[in-house]
Amino acid sequence: MSENSDKIPVINFVSPKASIGNNVKIWHFAYIGNDTIIGDNVMIGSLTHVDYGVKIGNDCRIEGSVYIPPLTKIGNNVFIGPGTTFTNDPYPMSKKMIGVIVEDGAIIGGRSVIKPGVTIGRNSVIAMASVVTKDVPPDVVVMGHPARIKYNRSQYDQKKNNWEKEEKRERENEN
């Protein structure tokens, strides 16, 4: 490493035609395309590509290495795990594209792949590495190849709470 390495700038591309809300954090080597709208309090991870014409709501967290193509619409309070890929062309290379809609409160686990034209319902959860080929109803958890409903959101929240309590107990027992 050279002695000037601390002077190398981090390079992101954020289109001057993009609309970026307040308190948005865009990490290293990210791309934000033309006519993209990003709401307030959004975090976009390193190496994430948000193409042109994408809409992202408020209070979203998009982890690193995510691909979000044109026509994708992401609601408020959405989490998208690392390496998730959204698609918009059901018959590549077609001149006609269709976006994915992610409704408010959805959670998408890392390395998931989302088919063009799919709607991910409000407060639904996509388990990591799932392949979503059909619309996901609100308040359900889907997983697998192809993704299928496994249980509902309240069961997911209960499992999450139990896991967090178990972790807390383990830390208390260590002390």
C-alpha positions, 0 to 999 in steps of 0.5 A: 500500500502506498503512503498516498492510499488514504487520499484515494476517493471513494467513488459512487455514482449518483445521477444528478437527475436522482432525487435523494431524501434527507439522511440517506447514506450511500456506501462505497461504490454504489450506483444510483441511476437517473430519475430514481427517487429515494425517500428519507432515512435510507441506507444503501450498502456498498456495491449496490446498483439502483438503476434508473426510474426506481422508487424507494420509500422512507426508512429502508435498509438495502444491504450491499451487492443488491441489484435493483433494476428499472421500474422497481418500487420499494415501499417504506420500512423495507429491509433488503438483505445482501446480494438480493437480485430483482429482475424486470425482464421475463423474456431477456432481452425483451423491449418490454420490462415490468418491475417488482413491487415491494410493499411497506414493511417487507423483509427480504433475506440475502441472496433472494431472487425476485421474478419480474412483475411480482408483488411482495405483500405488506409485512411479508418475509422472504427467507434468505436465498429464496426464488420468488416466482409468484406474488407473495401475500401480505403478512406471510413468510415464504422460503425455498425454490420456488418460494412457498408460504411456510407460516405467517408474520406473527409466527416469524415475529415470535420466533425472532423474539424467542431467538433474541431472548435466548441470546440475551439469556446466554450473554447474562449466563456468561457474566 
